[in-house]
Amino acid sequence: MNADTIREFVRRQPFEPFVIRLSNGETHEVRHPECLLVTKTKVIVYYPDDDRTVHLSLIHVNTVETLQST
């Protein structure tokens, strides 16, 4: 996965929450555009409820998908 693809999800207007799926099966939901930082090789997801961050290597990102409304 490349950084530009993820940036496209972040820049969508209006913003739609999305999920990042990793090669190990792990998932990370992004519910607000300010809770994500994309660099050349990494994605940093911020979880405000827990006040924690998760650092993901782009080489392990398999897919990025819009979250479905439930």
PADORO-331396 format. One record per atom (N, C-alpha, C): x, y, z; residue in one letter. Coordinates in pm, whole numbers, padded with zeros to 5 digits, always signed. Layout:
<tikols>
XYZA/...
</tikols>
This chain:
<tikols>
+00086-00117+00000M/+00000+00000+00000M/+00090+00123+00000M/+00051+00225-00076N/+00133+00345-00073N/+00065+00457+00006N/+00145+00551+00049A/+00097+00659+00135A/-00010+00744+00067A/+00002+00766-00062D/-00094+00850-00133D/-00235+00792-00130D/-00246+00661-00137T/-00378+00598-00130T/-00445+00627+00003T/-00370+00617+00110I/-00426+00644+00243I/-00458+00792+00257I/-00373+00878+00204R/-00400+01023+00210R/-00530+01058+00138R/-00560+00988+00030E/-00687+01012-00041E/-00806+00987+00050E/-00800+00883+00131F/-00909+00856+00225F/-00920+00967+00329F/-00807+01018+00375V/-00807+01123+00477V/-00863+01254+00422V/-00838+01283+00295R/-00876+01412+00235R/-01017+01414+00177R/-01085+01303+00177R/-01220+01299+00119R/-01311+01401+00187R/-01393+01465+00104Q/-01491+01561+00156Q/-01629+01518+00112Q/-01721+01491+00200P/-01699+01489+00344P/-01618+01366+00385P/-01552+01377+00497F/-01472+01266+00548F/-01561+01148+00581F/-01516+01029+00542E/-01586+00905+00577E/-01490+00818+00659E/-01532+00774+00777P/-01446+00686+00857P/-01404+00563+00776P/-01284+00515+00802F/-01234+00399+00727F/-01154+00307+00818F/-01126+00189+00767V/-01051+00089+00842V/-00926+00051+00763V/-00816+00035+00835I/-00689-00011+00778I/-00672-00156+00820I/-00652-00245+00722R/-00632-00387+00750R/-00487-00424+00721R/-00425-00491+00819L/-00284-00529+00807L/-00268-00674+00764L/-00147-00708+00723S/-00117-00843+00676S/-00133-00949+00784S/-00126-00910+00912N/-00142-01007+01021N/-00287-01020+01068N/-00379-00953+00996G/-00521-00961+01031G/-00569-00850+01123G/-00478-00774+01178E/-00511-00663+01267E/-00585-00554+01189E/-00680-00486+01255T/-00751-00374+01192T/-00742-00251+01280T/-00745-00135+01216H/-00741-00007+01286H/-00843+00086+01222H/-00940+00132+01301E/-01042+00222+01252E/-00995+00366+01267E/-01020+00445+01163V/-00990+00588+01165V/-01123+00660+01154V/-01164+00725+01263R/-01296+00788+01268R/-01293+00939+01250R/-01172+00996+01247H/-01158+01141+01228H/-01026+01166+01155H/-01024+01257+01058P/-00900+01278+00980P/-00782+01327+01063P/-00808+01392+01175E/-00699+01441+01258E/-00637+01333+01346E/-00691+01212+01337C/-00639+01100+01418C/-00544+01012+01338C/-00491+01066+01228L/-00402+00987+01144L/-00292+01074+01088L/-00170+01022+01090L/-00056+01087+01027L/+00006+00987+00932L/+00028+01030+00808V/+00086+00942+00707V/+00222+00998+00666V/+00326+00914+00675T/+00460+00952+00629T/+00493+00869+00506T/+00615+00875+00460K/+00655+00797+00342K/+00650+00647+00367K/+00678+00605+00491T/+00688+00462+00519T/+00597+00414+00631T/+00531+00506+00702K/+00450+00468+00818K/+00316+00538+00822K/+00227+00480+00899V/+00099+00541+00934V/+00094+00542+01086V/+00059+00656+01143I/+00043+00666+01287I/-00104+00694+01315I/-00168+00603+01388V/-00309+00617+01422V/-00318+00659+01568V/-00397+00763+01593Y/-00416+00813+01730Y/-00555+00773+01778Y/-00560+00715+01897Y/-00686+00677+01961Y/-00710+00772+02078Y/-00793+00876+02059P/-00811+00977+02164P/-00875+00924+02292P/-00962+00826+02282D/-01027+00773+02403D/-00926+00710+02499D/-00822+00649+02441D/-00718+00584+02522D/-00591+00669+02533D/-00587+00780+02459D/-00469+00864+02451D/-00345+00782+02416D/-00358+00704+02308R/-00246+00620+02264R/-00230+00629+02113R/-00113+00595+02067T/-00086+00590+01923T/-00038+00451+01885T/-00062+00417+01758V/-00015+00291+01702V/+00062+00326+01575V/+00184+00275+01564H/+00268+00300+01447H/+00262+00177+01356H/+00223+00200+01231L/+00208+00091+01135L/+00303+00113+01018L/+00370+00009+00976S/+00455+00016+00858S/+00367-00001+00734S/+00385+00086+00636L/+00303+00077+00514L/+00317-00057+00443L/+00431-00122+00456I/+00447-00250+00386I/+00355-00358+00443I/+00300-00336+00561H/+00209-00433+00622H/+00062-00399+00602H/+00033-00285+00538V/-00106-00247+00513V/-00154-00319+00388V/-00257-00403+00405N/-00314-00476+00292N/-00422-00397+00221N/-00519-00346+00299T/-00631-00273+00239T/-00672-00156+00327T/-00739-00062+00263V/-00804+00049+00331V/-00945+00054+00275V/-01044+00049+00364E/-01184+00043+00320E/-01268+00138+00403E/-01367+00198+00338T/-01462+00282+00409T/-01541+00195+00506T/-01562+00246+00628L/-01642+00173+00726L/-01788+00176+00684L/-01854+00063+00694Q/-01995+00055+00660Q/-02079+00102+00777Q/-02184+00177+00748S/-02277+00221+00853S/-02352+00101+00906S/-02371+00098+01039T/-02445-00014+01099T/-02570+00036+01165T/
</tikols>
